[in-house]
């Protein structure tokens, strides 16, 4: 079976419960549409679990991208040679904004790692693609964190910028394709913003699966691509 979840945001216990609920095994494939990092208590623990499973496929989210950039910056040893010019005022401001948006949980858990474990996390995050597309039983699924910003029907997926794929918020009613065998699956914007409830929202060929996992009333949602079954924790 092929499964898709998104925007786990450090909710390690919910993540493990979801894997148990779907009876995730070596014969299955799981795609995670970004934003593993920040907000919840254990984003690094989720990344470490993902790293151990070749059948778990990550996609870059905006929080993962920012975490990678800043963790790499602040992971470098400050010496007499670089102390005056290594970190700019913009870097410090970026870190402050990241911390305010939930980044401190990622930073603290990362800091507690051994140096070699930190390097493994950074190298793993660097492998995250910004999109994937897969064929499941004759249906094509485009998997992306936020959507296809500045959409152009003649534009190839590889020509979209990281910002267009991981940052731009798409309009739920805007359809990228009229082909009923092609679906675009996205996270990034919690579905309560669209429908007032933490549930997967499908609008024709668009499927939104960020159900606000780290919010008080939020849930992790999982979509089975074979059956279109919705599963929640």
Buried (B, 14 or more C-beta within 10 A) or exposed (E): BBBBBBBBBBBBEBBBEBBEEBEBEEEBBBBBBBBBBBBBBBBBBBBBBBBEEEEBBBBBBBBBBBBBBBBEBBBEEEEEEEEEEBBEEEBEEBBEEBBEEBBBBBBEBBEEBEEEEBEBBBEBBEEBEBBBBBEBEEBBBBBBBBBBBEBEEEEEEEEBEEBBBBBBEBEBEEEBBEEEEBBBBBBBBBBBEBEEEBBBBBBEBBBBBBBBBBEEEBBBBBBBBEEEEBBBB
